[in-house]
Amino acid sequence: MANATRIEQLRRQRRKRKMIRSLIILGIVIILTGIVVFLWHNQKVQDELKGYVDGLSSEKSFPRSLPVGDLIGLYEMDNNCVVLTQSNFALFDSGGAQIFDTPHNLTKARVSANKERIALFGRGGKEVTIRLKDTDLYKKSFDYPITTAVLSPKNKLAVVTGSQSSAAVVTVFDPQLEELYRYSSAAGFVSDVVFSPDESRMAVCSVNAQDGRMISAVTIFQFDQEEPLGRYELPDELILSAVYKKGEIKLIGEKRALSIDEGGQEKAVYDYADQKLYHYSDAGERTALILGGSKEDIDNKLVLLDQNKQASKEVVLEQAVKQLTVQNDRIYLLTDEKILCYNMDGELVKEIGLERPLQKILVTANETIYAADASNILKVQQ
């Protein structure tokens, strides 16, 4: 009788354990189902998980497929590669992991980036998004269409918009997007804004028509006073590039390269009106120009200008140059077959052969070279 009672107790305990196990399994299934349903309907989480898995996978190193859409440009963000296409906006780290890749839904999308932030906007749109590496930080809306926006190294933001009462308005914001300074241009289209190294001033590039002539101009402002410090005009040519360095503004126009002081006085000029300008950069110690004849692959030469805008070196080039970029006083020339690297004395210091033609290259501050071919983003082996 005692044995029968003991057997019945064991049976009841076994049935109880089975029921508890079944309830635990059912609970786990319900939780997993809820997670799957949540992820299925949450695109942001899907994107983050995709980026995490991509980073873990050994197969997700360079080369990586280009984001959807025709390539607009490559930009540096703290040695990472920002990729902007007509459809998407993406960021890859130096190992090839995709930090994000998202549609931007912008017409004429443009990017301005520094080490910490990315400013994304569309020309003709009315909103600028300030983004950190993996999240939106600020969104700023405007009443009138945006012409351009420039993010400074210290996170100030200059935004050029239209206006009902003036040709253009330049608004400068502090890093928290509080308005710091505003300039209304009575006449002229504002094409660019550059900050001084200490970010207490800015140079505004504009173009206007006067008496049937095109007049480009640079106007220099200090943020603690309303009146400009100086102004310089360039008749009959567009300003292609402006760099603010060491108390002067270095300009590259269609016909001349020159430098002016902060009062708008011309300091030095180099004239190339009788030659064709193909590529240019004022990012280094010297101005680098690719000048040539009527065809890009005939009489092509690299011309280096010193601080007095005198030609200090000319290098005859054997191949057509697709892109010129300057980083750490090194000049990188992209051709169909190779990347050529020169120092500021015009000496060839490196030559990198290419397996395939490239659309664009990006050379970062630590001299990592990212590139885009017809379908991929890759890191160039040096």
N, C-alpha and C positions, 0 to 999 in steps of 0.2 A: 504493500500500500504506500509506504514511504517512497519507494523507487518510482512509482507511477506519478506521485505528486511532484517529485523532483524533475522528472522528464517533462511534465506539463509546464513547469516553471521555465525550463530551458527553452521550450518551444515558444512561450510567450516573449521571452527576452530576444530570441532570434527574430520573431516577427516585428518587434519593436525596433530593433536595429535596422532591419530592412526598410521599415517605414521612414525612419529618420534619414537613412541614406537616400531614399527616393525623394524626400522633401528637399534635401540639400542639392541634389542634382537638378531638380525642378527649379529651385531658386537660382542656381547658376545659369541655367538655360534662359530664364526670364531676364536676368541681368544682362547677359550677353546679347540677347535679342534687342533689349532697350538700347544698348551701346551701338549696335549695328544700325538700328533705325535712326538714332541721333546723328551718327556719322554720315549716313546716307543723305540726310537732309541738311547737313552743315558743311557748306563748301569750304569755308575758311579752315575748319579742322581737317578736312580732306587734304587741302593744300599743304598744311603744316605737317601732317603725317607723311605725305608724299615726299616733302623735302627732307624729313628726318630719315626715311627709308633710303632715299637717294644718297644721303650723306654716309649711311652705314654701308652701302653696297660698294664693293670694290670695283664694280663695273661702271659706277657713276663718277668716274674721274674724267679728265679731259682726254679726247674731245667730247663735247656735249652738243646735242642738237640745238640749232638756233631756235629761239622762240618764234612763234607764228608771225608771219608778216615780213615785208621787205625791211632790211636793216637800215636804221637811221644813224646810229652811232654807238661807240663804246666809250665808257667813262670810268674814271677811277674813283673808288670809295675805300680809302684805307687799305690799299693793295688788293682790294676785291674788284671784280669786273662787273660794271653795270651795263646791261645790254638793252637798247631801246629799238623796237621795231615799229612799224606802222600800226600793229595790233597789240603788242604785248610789251611788258616792262619786267625785266628779270635781273637777278643778282646772283653771281657765282663767286664762291670763295677761291682762294689760291690753290686749293686741292681739287677743285672741280665740282664740289658739292653745290647743289642748287639751293640757295637760301629762300628765294621765292621766284615765281613766274606767274604773272597775273595780267589779264587784259586791262588796258587803261581807258578804253572807250573815248579817246581824244582824237580830234582832227589836228593835224600838224603838231604832233606831240614833240616836246622838247624837255631836256633834262639839264639841270645845273647841280653839280655834286661837290662835296668836300669830304674830309675824313670821317665826319660824323653823320652827315645828313644828305638827303637827296631832295631837290625841289623838282617836282613834276608838274607840267602845265601844258596846255595846248594853245598855240597861237590863234587868237580869235576867240578863245574860251574865256571864262570868267571866274576860274578857280585855280588856286595853286595848292598842291598837296606837299607838305613837308614830311618826309618819311625817314625813320631810322632804318637799320638794316632789315628788320623783319616786322615792323609795325608802323602805321600812320601816327604821326605826332601831332600835326596841326593841319587844318584846312582853312584857307582864307578865300573868301568870295569878294568879288568886285562888281561894281555897277556897269562897268564898260569893258570892252574886249581887251585882253592882254596882248601886248606886242612882244615883250620878252620879260624874263625874270632871271636875276643873277644872285646866287648864294655865295657869300663871302667865306673865307677860311674860318672866321670866328662866328659864323652863323647869323650874320646880318643878312637881310634879304631886300633887294631892290626890285621893284615891280613897275613896269611901264605899261600904262593903260591909255585908252582914249579918254576923251572928256567932252562934255557938251560945250564948255566955255573956252577950251584951249585945244591946241593940236595934240598935245600929249601931256600926261602927268607921270612924274617919277616919284614913287613913294618908297621910302626906306624904312624898314622895320627892324627892331632889335631882335635878339634870339627868341623872345617870347611872343613875337609878332605884334608888339605894341608899336604904334607909329612913332618914328624918330625924326623924320624930315620929309618935306614935300616940296617938289618943284614943278611948276606948271610952265610948259613950253608954249609960248604964244604962237609960234610958227615953227614948222618943221617936224619931220618924222624922227623919233628917237630910235636909233638902231641898237645902241649898246650902252652899258654902264659898267665902269670899272672902279673898284675901291682902291684907295691908297693903302700901303702896307700896314699902317696903324689904324686904318678904317675910320679915320676922323674926316676924310674927304672922299669925294667921288668925281670922276670925269664922265660927262655925259656926251655921247656922240650923236649927232643929228644931221639931217640933210633937208634942204629946202630949195625952192625955186625962187629966184629973184631976177626980174627983168629978162626972163627967158633963159637964165643960166642956172645950173645946178651948183649950189653952195653947200659943202659939208662943213661942219663946225664941231669943235670940242669945247665944252664949257666946264670949268672946274668950280666945285662948290665945297664949302666947309660946313659941317653939320650944325655948328653953333652960330652961324650967321646967315642971313637971308640973301644978301647980295653975292654974286659970284666973285671968285678970286681972280678969274681971268677967262679969256676966250680966244680961240684961234680958228681961223677960217681957211678952208682948202677949196678954192674954186675949181669947178669942172672935173671933180673926181670924187669917188666914194671912199669912205674910210672902211677898210677891210678888217683891221685889227687894231686894238688899243691895249697897252700894258702900262700900269702905273708902278714905277720903281724909283726908289731913292730920290724922291722929290721931283721927278720928271715923268712925262707921259710919252711913251714911245708909240708912234703911229706908223701903220703901213697902209698906204693908199694905192689906188690903181696905177699911179704914175710915179709916186715918190715914197721913200721911207724917211721919216724925220723924227726928231725929238723936240718937245717944248717943255718949258718950265711951268710951275704951278700958277704963274701969272699970265700964261698964254703967250709967252715970248718964244720965238723959234730959236733953237740952239744949234741944230745941225740938220742937214738934208742930203739925201742921195737920190738922184734923178735917174729913172729908167724908162722914161716915156717912150723912147724909141725901141724898147724891147717888150716882149710879152712876159708877163708875170704868171707863173703856173702855181707855185706853192710858196708859203712864207711862214715865219715864226719869229716872234720877239721874246720867247720864253727864256732864252739863255742869255749868257753874258754878251753875245753878239747877235745881231740880226742875221737870220738865215733866209736867203731867197733862192728860188729856182727860177732862172731866167732863160729865155731861149728865143728862137726865131719863130717863123709862122707855124711850124709843126713841132709838137712836143718832143719828138725824138731827134730833132735836128738842132745842132748848136746849143744843146742843153747844158747848163752849167749851174753849179752851186756857188753862190756869191755870199761871202761873209763880210759884214760891216762892223767896224769897231764903234766905240762910243761917240766918235766924231762923225759917224756915218761915212767913213772912208772905206773903200773896198780893201780889206786886209788880205783876202785870199779868194781865188777863183779856181774851181775844180771842174774840169770838163767831165761830163757824165756820158757813159756809153749806152745807157738804157733810159727809157722814159720813166719818170718818177710818178708813182700813183699817189703817194702821200709823204709829207714831211712832218716829223714831230720832234720836239726837243725836250730832253729830260736830263737833269743834272749836268748841264753843259755838254751833253752828247747829242749829236744830230743823227736821227734815224731816217733813212730813205727807203721806202718800200717800192720795189719794182716787181715785175711779174716773176722773176726767177730768184730773187734774193732780197735780204734786208742788209743795207750798208750802214755802218755806224762810223761817224767821223767825230773827232774832237773839235774844239773851237778854233784850232789852228788849221783846220782843213785836212788833217791827216787821217787816213783810213785806219781805224783801230780794230774793226771787227767786220766780218762778212759772214752772213748766215744764209746758207742755201735753203731753198724752199722746195718741198715735194709737190706742191700745187699752188696755183695763184691764190692770193688773198684779197678780200675786199678791203679790209681795214686792219690796222694794228693799234694797240694801246700799250704804251710804255709807262709803267707805274714809277713811283718815287724810289722804290728799291730795285728798279730796272728789270722787273718781271715784264715779259712781253706776252700779252694776250693778242689773239687774232681771230678774225672771222673769215672763213672761206665761203663757198657757195651755200653750205648747209650746216656748218658746225662752228662752235666756239672752241678754241684750242689754246694751249700754252706753247709758245715757240721754244724749242730746246736751243740753248746757247752753248 
